[in-house]
């Protein structure tokens, strides 16, 4: 139940890709020590720049071999360099929905090596878009992440990441001006789809450490014709609650509601 953030040495982490594993590991080691984290297990939220994904909709009767053939058509990647996994998306309906992801093994290896260099043991490696989809307060929305030098857009549809893009973003007085074009582009691209619940009521949620001016929010709403607000922060556990007890009780509740 602790949190902290910090930077990495220049050139060691570029565009979500680890260039210098030792330098990134050293920065991470300092961050962990400073925040007094005692666990040595790490879950990694990897940048979507290291992977590519597709959401496929097939007939309900589609077999696994049909799914794999559709993925091969959508993701014609080099097997010697890339790994591919796919998962069924649970949902009621007459169609079979599949989330397929392919990642560069070498890039992910650099990421896990940096975590090991910090003295941690990497556990699960997940895409940042999938992590954000799980905490999204709306089943259909666009999340605008302005927390790093390169801005990122994540379109979530049915709590599943469906589109990701990144773009250079210069912070200034007119924040809205730099966001309109990439957001419009994503909305136009996804607007051509018919197998979606994404509508004009689906909000644009902004994640940033420096709040935008009210005029920028209003301008975005006017131009995009979508509600625009901030991504709510994760819920915090009150300081007087023992963390171990809280997590144990939460686990028991989840088991009873399965």
Beta strands, then each sheet from edge to edge (+ up, - down):
strand 1: 13-14
strand 2: 17-18
strand 3: 41-46
strand 4: 51-59
strand 5: 82-88
strand 6: 95-104
strand 7: 121-127
strand 8: 140-145
strand 9: 150-157
strand 10: 160-168
strand 11: 203-207
strand 12: 228-230
sheet 1: 1+ 2-
sheet 2: 3+ 7+
sheet 3: 4+ 6- 5+
sheet 4: 10+ 9- 8+ 11+ 12+
end
